[in-house]
Amino acid sequence: MKTQGTVFKYPDNVDTDVIIPARYLNTSDAKELAKHCMEDIDTEFVKKFTPGDVMVAGWNFGCGSSREHAPLVIKTCGTGCVIAKSFARIFYRNAINIGLPILECVEAAEEISANDQVSVDFDTGIITNLTTGKTYQAQPFPEFIQNIIQKGGLLASLKEV
């Protein structure tokens, strides 16, 4: 599985209330919630974002509350991948559970800039900055987790069993 897109860059400790502000959680409609993704940190995100684009962030992305809404709205926007130095553990597991592609790679997160074009190969873990030509090696997920993500999440992957 591969993706390619424009980078949206974020700092350390982006919490779930920034990803989807709690004031919008009066609906469970993921498409409605996605209209407000990242708006408290990046007011232009939903206007400029196109499916396949990539989020790059620092340490502890997705910290804060444990709600699944945060990775769900990122996925619903059509995000190709989230690359971060590290993810909050509950966000990390929720991302896999709902089928949001994520990779941890400190060097890529430090060196890739906003608006760069990147390509990600999930099978190998290779992240290529198409703007600079530099490549980075992330640890790819084992095949069984890649299968969960490719099928659209844990529940969807279990339907085939």
N, C-alpha and C positions, 0 to 999 in steps of 0.2 A: 504494500500500500504506500502511495506517495501523495504529497500535496505540495502546492507552490502558491505563494502569495506575497503580499506586501506586509511589512512588519508594523505593528502597533506596539510601542515600547512603554513599559511601566516599571516603577521602582520596587524596592523591597516592601514586604508586608502589606500587599494589596489584600484587604480583607473582603469577606463575603458581602458586607454591607456596602462596599464600594462597587463590587461587581454587579449586585442587584440591590438597590436601596430597599430597606424594609418597608418603606411607605407604599410600595407597589405590591406587596405580598398579599393583597386582598383578592387576588385572582390566582388560579392555578393554570391559566392559559399561557403556555410557554411562549407562544408568538407575541402575545401582549406584553409579557414580562421582558422579552428580548428587545423591545423598543426602548427600554431604559437601561440596557446593559452598559456599564462603565460610565454612566452620565455624570456621576459626582466627581470623577477624576479626569474625564475626557468627554467634554460636551459634544465634540464632533464625531465621536466614535461611530454611532449608529448611522450618521449621515455619510461618512466616508468609507466605512467598512463594506467589503464585498465578500461573498462566500469564497472560502479558500484562503483568505488572509490569515496571518499568523500573529499571535500575541507572544511577546518576549518580555520576561519580567525577572526581577531579582529574587532574593531569598524569601521563603515562606509565603509564596503566592497562595491565596485562598484561605488565609488564617481567619479566625473569628468563629462565627456560628457554624454548626455542622449541617445546615440545610443543603439539600441537593439542588435548590434553585440556582445557586451560583454556577456550577458547571453546566447545568441544563440550559441556562440562557446563553452561555458562551457557545455551546453546541448548536442551539437553535438559530443563532446568528449565522451559522455556517462556517465557524472557525475551522481552519484546516489543522491547526495544532497550537498548543500552548507550550512554549519552551521557557523554562525558568531555572534559576540556580537551585531552587528547592521548592517543594509544595508542602503546605500544611497537610498532615497525614490524613485527616478526614476528607479534605478536598481531593486528595490524591485518589483515595478509594472511591469516593463518589464519582469522580471523573471516569474511572474505569467502569463502574457500575452502570453509568448512563451512556458509555461509548464515546467519550470525549478524548481525542488523541492528545497525549501530553508526553513531554520528554524533559528530563533533567540534564542540563549541561552548563556548568558554570562558565566555561570559556565562551561558548556561544552567546549566553545571556549577557556577558560583559562586553563583548566586541560587536555584536550586531546592533545596528542603529535603526531608529525609527525611519520608515519609508524604504528601507532596503528591501530587495526582493530575495526571498529565500525559498529553497526547495528542501523537503524533508522526506527521507526514505525510512519508513518505520521498520522495514524488515532488517536493515543494516544499522539503523541508528545514525546514519550520516546526514548531517545538516549542512547544506551548501549555501553560502551567502553569494547569490548570483551577482550582486552589485560589486563585491570586492574579489570574488573568486576563491575566497577562503573556505575550507571545509572544517567541520568539527565532528567529533565522535561522541555521541551519546550512547548510553547503554540501552539497546533495544529491549522491549518487553519479550518475555518468553512467548512461544507460539500460542499457548492457551490463552494468554491475556490479549495478544494481538487479535485472536479470534473473537474474543468478547467485544473488543473495540470495533472490529470490522463488521460484526453482526448488529451493531447499534446499541450494545449494552448487555449486561448480564442476563436480564430476563429474555431478551430477544435471542441470545445465544442458547439459552436453555430450551427454547421452543423447538429447536431442531434435534434435540437429544431424544 
